[in-house]
Amino acid sequence: MSVEEGTANHGRLLGTVHGPQDVKRMTAEQLDILAAEIRDFLIAKVSRTGGHVGPNLGVVELTLAMHRVFDSPRDRLLFDTGHQAYVHKILTGRQEGFDKLRQRGGLSGYPSQAESEHDLIENSHASTALSYADGLAKAYALRGEKRSVVAVVGDGALTGGMCWEALNNIATAGNPLVIVVNDNGRSYSPTIGGLADHLSSLRLNPGYEKVLDTVKDALGNTPFVGKPMYEVLHAVKKGIKDAVAPQAMFEDLGIKYVGPVDGHDVPAVEAALRAAKNFGGPVIVHAVTRKGYGYRPAEDDEADCLHGPGAFDAETGKLLAVPSVKWTNVFADELVAIADERPDVVGITAAMAEPTGIATLARKYPERVYDVGIAEQHAATSAAGLAMGGLHPVVAVYATFLNRAFDQVLLDVAMHKLPVTFVLDRAGITGPDGPSHYGIWDMSVFGVVPGLRIAAPRDSATLREELREAVAVDDGPTILRFPTGTVAADLPAVRRVGPVDVLAESARTDVLLVAVGSFAGLGVEVAARVAEQGYGVTVVDPRWVRPVPAELVELAAGHRLVVAVEDGVRIGGVGSALAQAMRDADVRVPVKDMGVPADWHPHGTRAQILADLRLTAQDVARDVTGWISGLDAAPVDPATNGARAQS
């Protein structure tokens, strides 16, 4: 049966759901059928667009129970992280938007205030919801409003220190607040850390395993799920707390604990949530779920249970895209090659070993890789300790996530002049995951750190070269940043001036075009377009953008106009730093900087967003031509010894 047929034949109940009130009226038997239909819907829709399918298959019953017990939007439901909120979107009237999930004009892959009154926090950074919830509960208490606050926290998020800071304050305040721990043993990949080990002790309990095996056998018979689930496992309605040891850990914090309950048993979760709602203080409900539950390809995916694939075949779970060499792959392979040569090189990541490529190193040298969980601050300072101990750590995280560790990079690493290399994947505009995932801040934010060097490779050859240069630095930290997706074709330099690669040059020296990282190819295309208008453009790739190379300033002095193009924010970016360096050197050539405005840019493809921002070859060429021709038309300024006045 096709995806379309499956969705049409098994969506009768789902078609009647336009809001949470519709779910509240359903019988237990109907809820089982609805859960199966939701799973079919998710697989059919997300297989076409790509998205976070694994996490959402695991929270179907949990989300149904939440919407039956609580009254959204008056009661606030917060998801940490937001990628597990697809089912919440389905139940709050947004089914039609899934046809263009994570695409221009369609639903965001995370909660979005612009989409629905049922969404409050727009987060893709983990370990934050409990702090939001603490503040909300305090606000409602102070205002005398009787409203429930519910935070759904993946057990992976509990590896982040911010969660424990929040839990301490939640316990002290004592306000009504329900914390649902969605315990599936994973964040992106299997969760690590002391808490994870503690929760794992439950999963190893024979009674617990027996419950989950029984639940698993009750899968429905929809096209991708199995036989309809007309009977629930009433034997575990009370949860499985009686089958395992009570968890005193949370109660030691001063927070009431309920569970563990079977997160795929709606009545069991409902009972736990109602008890928590009526308690009148902070309560943790420990729900045990399976990531990818009910969809065999996700359950069998050992790496990450189809955490966030691109478009895939709904029957097999296989990706539809033709395999290509990704930036991450190039980094991963080169890091292993370097580690083969240097036993002092070690890897660190924050719960994203596979997505950042560190897993490749771990497979060969498991004793030299440390996954610290969702704890970027700890990752940075632990790396500092490793460097103090004589090693060279390579910390691989997404560009947007290193923002969380700025203080540690500044004071724990850089101030001590420690050789730590931070590798930032998904730098620049990444596209479908939206503004909280865009890695556009790093060159600006970390550009102020004394002694920190930042490299931006343009292709696989320069990525390998600059990674080796970074780990060769022994007197301070380095950052290597690159975008997501398929790596660009190698673009050889015409010549090299110090660290700066010259990619194209002309007999005329009208414009120096500084093309940062992945914009190198765009720079060469711009030069060709501007040449058609009679102007000469020298295109350079600085390679190391911070600090600004002295040779780049010297090249700027030999041109009439300097234009910098970068995929980071303009404020404090490479163009801004170059202009300052030129002022310091008394180079009076005008500078134009082109980059990403500091704003919250909507989700869409990278190409769509860059077009919106006028960062295409056609747009840049048009602007450069206008600026240089404007200099020709400007009057001569005697104060500059005959140079044209700046427009």
C-alpha positions as CSV (number, residue, x, y, z in Angstrom):
1,M,0.0,0.0,0.0
2,S,1.3,3.5,-0.9
3,V,1.9,6.2,1.6
4,E,-1.0,8.2,0.2
5,E,-3.4,5.2,0.5
6,G,-2.2,4.5,4.0
7,T,-2.8,8.1,5.1
8,A,-6.2,8.2,3.5
9,N,-7.4,4.9,4.8
10,H,-6.2,5.2,8.3
11,G,-6.8,8.9,9.1
12,R,-10.5,8.9,9.9
13,L,-10.1,9.7,13.6
14,L,-7.2,12.0,13.0
15,G,-9.3,14.0,10.5
16,T,-11.7,14.8,13.4
17,V,-9.0,16.3,15.5
18,H,-8.9,20.1,15.2
19,G,-7.8,20.9,18.7
20,P,-7.1,19.4,22.1
21,Q,-10.8,19.3,23.0
22,D,-11.4,16.7,20.3
23,V,-8.8,14.4,22.0
24,K,-10.4,14.8,25.4
25,R,-13.7,13.2,24.2
26,M,-12.2,10.0,22.8
27,T,-12.4,6.6,24.4
28,A,-9.4,4.5,25.3
29,E,-10.0,2.3,22.2
30,Q,-10.2,5.4,20.0
31,L,-7.0,6.8,21.5
32,D,-5.1,3.6,20.5
33,I,-6.4,3.9,16.9
34,L,-5.6,7.6,16.9
35,A,-2.0,6.9,18.0
36,A,-1.5,4.5,15.1
37,E,-2.9,7.1,12.7
38,I,-0.7,9.8,14.0
39,R,2.4,7.6,13.4
40,D,1.3,6.9,9.9
41,F,0.7,10.6,9.4
42,L,4.2,11.5,10.7
43,I,5.9,8.9,8.5
44,A,4.0,9.9,5.4
45,K,4.6,13.6,5.8
46,V,8.1,13.7,7.2
47,S,9.4,11.1,4.7
48,R,8.7,13.7,2.0
49,T,10.2,16.8,3.7
50,G,12.8,15.4,6.2
51,G,12.6,16.3,9.8
52,H,12.8,14.9,13.3
53,V,10.8,11.7,12.9
54,G,12.4,9.4,15.5
55,P,11.8,11.7,18.6
56,N,8.2,12.3,17.6
57,L,7.3,8.7,17.1
58,G,8.4,8.1,20.6
59,V,6.1,10.8,22.2
60,V,2.7,10.1,20.5
61,E,0.9,8.6,23.6
62,L,2.8,10.9,25.9
63,T,1.5,14.0,24.0
64,L,-2.0,12.6,23.8
65,A,-2.1,12.2,27.5
66,M,-0.8,15.7,28.2
67,H,-3.5,17.3,26.0
68,R,-6.2,15.2,27.8
69,V,-5.0,16.2,31.3
70,F,-4.1,19.8,30.7
71,D,-5.9,22.7,29.0
72,S,-3.6,24.2,26.4
73,P,-3.1,27.1,25.8
74,R,-4.2,28.3,29.2
75,D,-1.9,25.6,30.7
76,R,1.5,26.1,29.2
77,L,3.2,23.1,27.6
78,L,7.0,23.6,27.1
79,F,9.1,21.2,25.0
80,D,12.8,20.7,25.6
81,T,14.0,20.4,22.9
82,G,11.3,21.6,20.5
83,H,12.0,19.0,17.9
84,Q,9.7,16.6,19.8
85,A,6.7,18.8,19.4
86,Y,5.4,17.5,16.0
87,V,2.6,15.5,17.7
88,H,1.7,18.6,19.7
89,K,1.4,20.5,16.5
90,I,-0.8,17.8,15.0
91,L,-3.2,17.9,18.0
92,T,-3.4,21.7,18.0
93,G,-4.8,22.2,14.5
94,R,-1.8,22.3,12.3
95,Q,-2.1,19.1,10.3
96,E,-2.3,20.9,6.9
97,G,1.1,22.6,7.5
98,F,2.9,19.3,7.5
99,D,2.8,19.2,3.7
100,K,5.6,21.8,3.8
101,L,7.2,21.0,7.1
102,R,10.5,23.0,7.5
103,Q,10.0,24.5,4.0
104,R,9.2,28.1,3.0
105,G,5.6,28.8,3.9
106,G,5.2,25.6,5.9
107,L,5.5,24.7,9.6
108,S,8.6,25.2,11.6
109,G,10.4,22.2,12.8
110,Y,10.2,23.7,16.3
111,P,7.5,25.4,18.4
112,S,6.7,28.8,16.9
113,Q,4.7,31.6,18.4
114,A,3.8,32.8,15.0
115,E,2.1,29.5,14.2
116,S,-0.1,28.9,17.2
117,E,-1.2,30.2,20.6
118,H,-0.3,26.7,21.9
119,D,3.4,27.4,21.3
120,L,5.4,29.5,23.7
121,I,9.1,28.9,23.6
122,E,10.9,28.6,20.2
123,N,13.8,26.5,21.3
124,S,16.2,24.1,19.6
125,H,18.8,24.4,22.3
126,A,18.4,21.8,25.0
127,S,18.3,22.1,28.8
128,T,16.4,25.4,28.8
129,A,12.7,24.5,29.4
130,L,13.0,24.0,33.1
131,S,14.3,27.5,33.6
132,Y,11.4,28.9,31.5
133,A,9.0,26.8,33.5
134,D,10.4,28.0,36.8
135,G,9.9,31.6,35.8
136,L,6.4,31.0,34.5
137,A,5.3,29.2,37.6
138,K,6.6,32.0,39.8
139,A,4.9,34.6,37.6
140,Y,1.5,32.8,37.8
141,A,1.9,32.3,41.6
142,L,2.6,36.0,42.1
143,R,-0.3,37.1,39.9
144,G,-2.7,34.6,41.6
145,E,-3.4,32.7,38.3
146,K,-4.2,29.0,38.6
147,R,-2.5,27.7,35.5
148,S,-0.5,24.6,35.1
149,V,3.0,24.7,33.7
150,V,4.3,21.5,32.1
151,A,7.9,21.0,30.8
152,V,8.7,18.0,28.7
153,V,12.4,17.3,29.1
154,G,14.2,14.5,27.2
155,D,16.6,12.6,29.5
156,G,19.4,13.8,27.2
157,A,18.6,17.4,28.2
158,L,19.2,16.4,31.8
159,T,22.9,16.0,31.0
160,G,23.0,19.8,30.8
161,G,23.9,21.7,33.9
162,M,21.3,24.4,33.3
163,C,18.6,21.8,34.0
164,W,20.0,21.1,37.5
165,E,20.3,24.8,38.3
166,A,16.6,25.1,37.4
167,L,15.7,22.0,39.4
168,N,17.4,23.5,42.5
169,N,15.3,26.7,42.2
170,I,12.1,24.8,41.3
171,A,12.4,22.8,44.5
172,T,13.1,25.9,46.6
173,A,10.2,27.8,45.2
174,G,7.8,24.9,45.6
175,N,5.3,26.2,43.0
176,P,3.0,23.8,41.1
177,L,4.9,22.6,38.1
178,V,5.0,19.3,36.3
179,I,8.2,18.1,34.8
180,V,7.8,15.2,32.4
181,V,11.1,13.3,31.9
182,N,10.8,11.6,28.5
183,D,13.3,8.8,29.1
184,N,14.2,7.2,25.9
185,G,17.9,6.8,26.7
186,R,18.9,9.1,23.9
187,S,19.5,12.8,23.0
188,Y,20.8,12.6,19.4
189,S,22.5,9.3,20.1
190,P,22.5,7.1,23.2
191,T,22.6,9.4,26.3
192,I,25.7,9.4,28.4
193,G,26.6,10.6,31.8
194,G,25.8,9.7,35.5
195,L,22.1,10.5,35.2
196,A,21.9,8.4,32.1
197,D,23.5,5.5,33.9
198,H,21.0,5.9,36.8
199,L,18.1,5.8,34.4
200,S,19.7,2.9,32.5
201,S,19.5,0.9,35.7
202,L,15.8,0.9,35.3
203,R,15.9,-0.3,31.7
204,L,18.1,-3.2,32.8
205,N,15.5,-4.3,35.3
206,P,13.8,-7.6,34.1
207,G,10.4,-6.3,35.1
208,Y,10.8,-3.1,33.1
209,E,12.1,-5.0,30.1
210,K,9.1,-7.4,30.2
211,V,6.7,-4.4,30.2
212,L,8.4,-2.9,27.1
213,D,8.6,-6.1,25.3
214,T,4.8,-6.6,25.8
215,V,4.1,-3.0,24.7
216,K,6.2,-3.6,21.6
217,D,4.2,-6.6,20.6
218,A,1.0,-4.5,20.6
219,L,2.0,-2.4,17.6
220,G,-0.9,-1.4,15.4
221,N,-1.6,-2.7,11.8
222,T,-1.5,0.6,9.9
223,P,0.7,0.6,6.8
224,F,3.9,1.6,8.7
225,V,3.0,0.8,12.2
226,G,1.3,-2.6,12.3
227,K,-2.0,-4.0,13.7
228,P,-4.5,-1.6,15.2
229,M,-4.0,-1.3,18.9
230,Y,-7.6,-2.0,20.1
231,E,-6.4,-3.2,23.5
232,V,-4.2,-1.4,26.0
233,L,-2.0,-3.2,28.4
234,H,-4.1,-2.5,31.5
235,A,-1.7,-4.5,33.7
236,V,0.7,-1.6,33.5
237,K,-1.8,1.3,33.9
238,K,-0.3,2.2,37.3
239,G,3.1,2.4,35.6
240,I,6.0,0.1,36.4
241,K,7.2,1.8,39.6
242,D,6.2,-1.4,41.6
243,A,8.5,-3.5,39.4
244,V,11.6,-1.4,39.9
245,A,13.2,0.5,42.7
246,P,11.8,4.0,43.5
247,Q,14.0,6.8,42.4
248,A,15.0,8.7,45.5
249,M,17.4,10.9,43.5
250,F,14.7,13.4,42.5
251,E,13.0,13.4,45.8
252,D,16.3,14.2,47.5
253,L,16.1,17.5,45.6
254,G,12.8,18.2,47.2
255,I,10.7,17.4,44.1
256,K,8.0,14.8,44.2
257,Y,8.7,11.8,41.9
258,V,6.1,9.7,40.1
259,G,7.1,6.7,38.0
260,P,8.6,5.3,36.0
261,V,5.4,4.9,33.9
262,D,5.1,3.3,30.5
263,G,5.1,6.3,28.1
264,H,3.3,4.3,25.5
265,D,0.3,3.6,27.7
266,V,-2.1,6.6,27.5
267,P,-4.1,5.7,30.6
268,A,-1.0,5.1,32.7
269,V,0.5,8.4,31.7
270,E,-2.8,10.2,32.2
271,A,-3.1,8.8,35.7
272,A,0.4,10.0,36.6
273,L,-0.1,13.4,35.1
274,R,-3.5,13.9,36.9
275,A,-1.8,13.0,40.2
276,A,1.0,15.4,39.4
277,K,-1.4,18.2,38.4
278,N,-3.4,17.9,41.6
279,F,-0.4,17.7,43.9
280,G,0.1,21.5,44.3
281,G,3.9,21.5,44.1
282,P,6.7,20.5,41.8
283,V,6.4,16.9,40.5
284,I,8.6,14.9,38.2
285,V,6.8,12.3,36.1
286,H,9.2,9.8,34.7
287,A,7.9,8.4,31.4
288,V,9.9,5.6,29.7
289,T,9.5,5.6,25.9
290,R,11.2,4.3,22.8
291,K,12.6,6.7,20.3
292,G,11.2,5.8,16.9
293,Y,8.6,3.6,18.5
294,G,6.3,1.8,16.1
295,Y,8.3,2.2,13.0
296,R,10.7,-0.6,12.4
297,P,13.4,1.3,10.3
298,A,13.6,3.9,13.1
299,E,13.8,1.3,15.9
300,D,16.5,-0.6,14.0
301,D,18.6,2.5,13.3
302,E,21.3,2.1,16.0
303,A,23.0,5.4,15.3
304,D,20.1,7.8,16.2
305,C,16.7,6.1,15.6
306,L,16.2,8.3,12.5
307,H,16.5,11.4,14.7
308,G,16.4,14.0,11.9
309,P,16.8,12.5,8.5
310,G,16.3,14.2,5.1
311,A,13.6,12.9,2.8
312,F,13.4,9.1,3.0
313,D,11.5,6.1,1.6
314,A,8.6,5.5,4.0
315,E,8.6,1.8,3.5
316,T,12.3,1.2,4.2
317,G,13.5,4.3,6.0
318,K,16.3,4.7,3.5
319,L,17.4,8.2,2.5
320,L,16.3,9.4,-0.9
321,A,19.2,11.8,-1.5
322,V,22.1,10.6,-3.6
323,P,25.1,10.2,-1.3
324,S,27.6,13.0,-1.5
325,V,30.7,14.1,0.3
326,K,29.7,16.4,3.2
327,W,31.8,18.9,5.0
328,T,31.4,16.9,8.2
329,N,32.8,13.8,6.4
330,V,35.9,15.6,5.2
331,F,36.6,16.9,8.7
332,A,36.0,13.5,10.3
333,D,38.4,11.7,7.9
334,E,41.1,14.3,8.3
335,L,40.8,14.3,12.1
336,V,41.4,10.6,12.2
337,A,44.4,11.0,9.9
338,I,45.8,13.6,12.2
339,A,45.1,11.4,15.3
340,D,47.0,8.6,13.6
341,E,50.1,10.9,13.5
342,R,49.6,12.6,16.9
343,P,48.6,10.6,20.0
344,D,48.0,13.9,21.9
345,V,45.0,14.8,19.7
346,V,41.7,13.9,21.4
347,G,38.0,14.6,20.5
348,I,35.2,16.1,22.5
349,T,31.5,16.6,21.6
350,A,28.3,17.5,23.3
351,A,25.9,14.6,22.6
352,M,26.4,14.9,18.9
353,A,29.2,12.4,18.0
354,E,27.6,11.3,14.7
355,P,26.3,14.7,13.5
356,T,29.6,16.4,14.0
357,G,31.9,13.6,12.8
358,I,33.5,12.9,16.1
359,A,32.1,9.4,16.0
360,T,34.5,8.5,13.2
361,L,37.4,9.2,15.6
362,A,35.6,7.3,18.4
363,R,35.3,4.2,16.3
364,K,39.1,4.0,15.8
365,Y,40.2,5.5,19.1
366,P,37.4,5.1,21.6
367,E,39.7,5.9,24.6
368,R,40.5,9.3,23.0
369,V,37.0,10.7,22.6
370,Y,34.8,12.2,25.3
371,D,31.0,12.8,24.8
372,V,30.1,15.1,27.7
373,G,26.4,15.2,27.0
374,I,24.4,18.4,26.3
375,A,26.9,20.5,28.2
376,E,28.9,22.9,26.0
377,Q,30.2,24.9,28.9
378,H,31.7,21.9,30.5
379,A,33.0,20.7,27.1
380,A,35.1,23.9,26.8
381,T,36.5,24.0,30.3
382,S,37.1,20.2,30.3
383,A,39.0,20.8,27.0
384,A,41.0,23.4,28.9
385,G,42.0,20.9,31.5
386,L,42.9,18.4,28.8
387,A,45.2,21.0,27.2
388,M,46.7,21.8,30.6
389,G,47.5,18.1,30.8
390,G,49.5,18.1,27.6
391,L,46.8,17.1,25.1
392,H,45.4,19.0,22.1
393,P,41.5,18.7,22.3
394,V,39.4,19.1,19.3
395,V,35.9,20.2,20.4
396,A,33.3,19.6,17.7
397,V,29.9,21.2,18.1
398,Y,27.3,23.0,15.9
399,A,28.2,26.7,15.4
400,T,25.1,27.9,17.1
401,F,25.8,25.8,20.2
402,L,29.2,27.2,21.0
403,N,27.5,30.5,21.8
404,R,26.5,28.9,25.1
405,A,30.1,28.5,26.1
406,F,31.4,32.0,25.3
407,D,32.6,32.7,28.9
408,Q,34.4,29.4,29.1
409,V,36.2,30.0,25.7
410,L,37.1,33.5,26.8
411,L,38.3,33.0,30.3
412,D,39.0,29.3,30.8
413,V,40.7,28.6,27.5
414,A,41.9,31.8,25.8
415,M,43.0,33.7,28.9
416,H,45.3,30.7,29.7
417,K,46.5,30.6,26.1
418,L,45.6,27.0,25.8
419,P,45.8,25.0,22.6
420,V,42.2,23.9,22.1
421,T,40.6,23.7,18.6
422,F,36.9,24.3,18.3
423,V,35.4,22.9,15.1
424,L,32.0,24.5,14.3
425,D,29.8,22.5,12.0
426,R,26.6,24.0,10.4
427,A,28.1,27.5,10.4
428,G,26.3,30.2,8.5
429,I,22.7,30.0,7.3
430,T,21.7,26.3,7.6
431,G,18.1,26.6,6.3
432,P,15.2,24.3,7.4
433,D,15.9,24.3,11.1
434,G,15.3,28.0,11.5
435,P,16.8,30.9,13.4
436,S,17.8,29.1,16.6
437,H,20.0,26.7,14.5
438,Y,21.6,29.3,12.3
439,G,25.4,29.5,12.9
440,I,25.7,33.1,12.0
441,W,27.0,34.5,15.3
442,D,30.4,32.8,15.8
443,M,32.8,35.1,13.8
444,S,31.2,38.1,15.5
445,V,30.9,36.8,19.0
446,F,34.2,35.0,19.2
447,G,36.1,37.6,17.2
448,V,36.5,39.7,20.3
449,V,38.4,36.9,22.2
450,P,42.1,37.9,22.5
451,G,44.5,35.4,21.0
452,L,41.8,33.3,19.3
453,R,42.4,32.5,15.7
454,I,39.4,31.7,13.4
455,A,39.7,29.9,10.1
456,A,37.0,29.5,7.4
457,P,37.8,26.9,4.7
458,R,36.3,27.2,1.3
459,D,36.5,23.5,0.1
460,S,37.7,20.1,1.2
461,A,41.4,20.8,0.5
462,T,41.4,24.0,2.6
463,L,39.4,22.3,5.3
464,R,42.1,19.6,5.6
465,E,44.9,22.1,5.4
466,E,43.4,24.6,8.0
467,L,42.5,21.8,10.4
468,R,46.1,20.7,10.4
469,E,47.2,24.3,10.9
470,A,44.8,24.7,13.8
471,V,46.0,21.7,15.7
472,A,49.6,22.8,15.1
473,V,48.9,26.0,17.1
474,D,50.3,25.6,20.6
475,D,49.9,29.0,22.2
476,G,46.2,29.6,22.1
477,P,42.7,28.5,20.9
478,T,41.6,28.1,17.3
479,I,38.2,27.9,15.6
480,L,37.5,26.1,12.3
481,R,34.1,26.8,10.9
482,F,32.3,25.3,7.9
483,P,28.7,25.1,6.6
484,T,26.3,22.2,6.4
485,G,25.6,20.1,3.3
486,T,27.7,19.0,0.4
487,V,31.3,20.2,0.3
488,A,32.1,22.7,-2.4
489,A,34.3,21.6,-5.3
490,D,38.0,22.4,-4.7
491,L,38.9,25.9,-5.8
492,P,42.6,26.2,-6.3
493,A,44.4,29.5,-5.5
494,V,46.2,31.5,-8.2
495,R,48.8,32.4,-5.6
496,R,49.2,32.9,-1.9
497,V,50.2,36.1,-0.1
498,G,51.1,35.2,3.4
499,P,48.1,33.2,4.7
500,V,45.8,34.8,2.1
501,D,44.8,32.9,-1.1
502,V,44.3,34.9,-4.3
503,L,41.6,33.2,-6.3
504,A,41.2,35.6,-9.2
505,E,42.9,38.8,-10.3
506,S,42.8,41.3,-13.2
507,A,45.1,43.8,-14.8
508,R,42.9,46.4,-13.2
509,T,42.9,46.7,-9.4
510,D,39.5,48.4,-8.9
511,V,37.9,46.1,-6.3
512,L,39.4,43.7,-3.7
513,L,36.6,41.2,-3.0
514,V,37.2,39.4,0.3
515,A,35.2,36.1,0.0
516,V,34.9,34.4,3.4
517,G,34.8,30.6,3.5
518,S,32.1,29.0,1.5
519,F,31.4,32.3,-0.3
520,A,34.7,31.8,-2.3
521,G,33.0,30.4,-5.3
522,L,30.5,33.2,-5.2
523,G,33.3,35.7,-5.2
524,V,34.9,34.3,-8.3
525,E,31.5,34.4,-10.1
526,V,31.0,38.0,-9.0
527,A,34.4,39.0,-10.4
528,A,33.5,37.6,-13.8
529,R,30.2,39.5,-13.8
530,V,31.8,42.8,-12.7
531,A,34.5,42.3,-15.4
532,E,31.8,42.4,-18.0
533,Q,31.2,46.0,-16.9
534,G,34.8,46.9,-17.4
535,Y,36.1,46.7,-13.9
536,G,38.8,44.6,-12.5
537,V,38.3,42.5,-9.3
538,T,40.8,40.7,-7.2
539,V,39.2,37.9,-5.3
540,V,40.9,36.7,-2.1
541,D,40.1,34.1,0.5
542,P,41.7,35.2,3.8
543,R,41.6,31.5,5.1
544,W,42.3,32.8,8.6
545,V,39.8,35.6,9.2
546,R,40.7,36.5,12.8
547,P,42.9,38.2,13.6
548,V,42.9,40.1,10.3
549,P,46.0,39.2,8.3
550,A,48.4,42.1,7.8
551,E,48.8,40.9,4.2
552,L,45.0,41.4,3.6
553,V,45.3,45.0,4.7
554,E,48.3,45.5,2.3
555,L,46.2,44.1,-0.6
556,A,43.4,46.4,0.4
557,A,45.7,49.4,0.1
558,G,46.3,48.6,-3.5
559,H,42.7,48.8,-4.6
560,R,40.1,51.5,-5.0
561,L,37.3,49.6,-3.1
562,V,37.2,46.8,-0.7
563,V,34.1,44.5,-0.4
564,A,33.8,41.7,2.2
565,V,31.2,39.0,1.7
566,E,30.5,36.6,4.6
567,D,27.9,34.2,5.9
568,G,27.9,35.6,9.4
569,V,26.3,38.7,11.0
570,R,27.7,42.0,9.7
571,I,27.9,43.6,13.2
572,G,31.4,42.7,14.4
573,G,32.0,40.4,11.5
574,V,34.9,40.0,9.2
575,G,34.2,43.1,7.1
576,S,33.9,45.2,10.2
577,A,37.2,43.8,11.6
578,L,38.9,44.4,8.3
579,A,37.6,48.0,8.2
580,Q,39.0,48.6,11.7
581,A,42.4,47.1,10.7
582,M,42.6,49.3,7.7
583,R,41.8,52.4,9.8
584,D,44.5,51.4,12.3
585,A,47.0,51.1,9.4
586,D,45.8,54.4,7.9
587,V,44.5,52.8,4.8
588,R,41.7,55.0,3.5
589,V,40.2,52.8,0.9
590,P,36.4,52.6,1.3
591,V,35.0,49.3,2.6
592,K,31.7,47.7,2.0
593,D,30.7,44.7,4.1
594,M,28.0,42.3,3.0
595,G,26.7,39.7,5.4
596,V,23.7,38.5,7.3
597,P,21.7,41.2,9.2
598,A,21.5,40.5,12.9
599,D,17.9,39.3,13.0
600,W,15.7,36.2,13.3
601,H,15.5,34.9,9.8
602,P,12.7,32.4,9.0
603,H,13.3,28.8,8.0
604,G,13.6,27.9,4.3
605,T,16.4,26.5,2.1
606,R,19.8,28.1,2.4
607,A,19.5,29.3,-1.2
608,Q,16.1,30.9,-0.5
609,I,17.3,32.7,2.6
610,L,20.5,33.9,0.9
611,A,18.4,35.2,-2.0
612,D,16.2,37.1,0.5
613,L,19.4,38.6,2.0
614,R,20.7,39.6,-1.4
615,L,23.7,37.4,-1.0
616,T,23.6,35.8,-4.4
617,A,26.3,36.3,-7.1
618,Q,23.9,38.4,-9.2
619,D,23.0,40.7,-6.2
620,V,26.5,41.1,-5.0
621,A,27.8,41.8,-8.6
622,R,25.1,44.4,-9.1
623,D,26.0,46.1,-5.8
624,V,29.7,46.0,-6.4
625,T,29.3,47.5,-9.9
626,G,27.1,50.3,-8.5
627,W,29.7,51.1,-5.8
628,I,32.7,51.2,-8.0
629,S,31.0,53.2,-10.7
630,G,29.8,55.6,-8.0
631,L,33.5,56.2,-7.1
632,D,34.1,57.2,-10.7
633,A,31.3,59.7,-10.5
634,A,32.4,61.1,-7.1
635,P,34.2,64.5,-7.0
636,V,37.9,64.6,-6.2
637,D,38.6,65.4,-2.5
638,P,41.7,67.5,-2.1
639,A,42.1,66.4,1.5
640,T,42.9,62.9,0.3
641,N,45.7,63.9,-2.1
642,G,43.6,63.5,-5.2
643,A,41.6,60.4,-4.2
644,R,37.9,60.3,-5.0
645,A,35.6,61.1,-2.1
646,Q,33.7,58.2,-0.6
647,S,30.1,57.9,-1.7
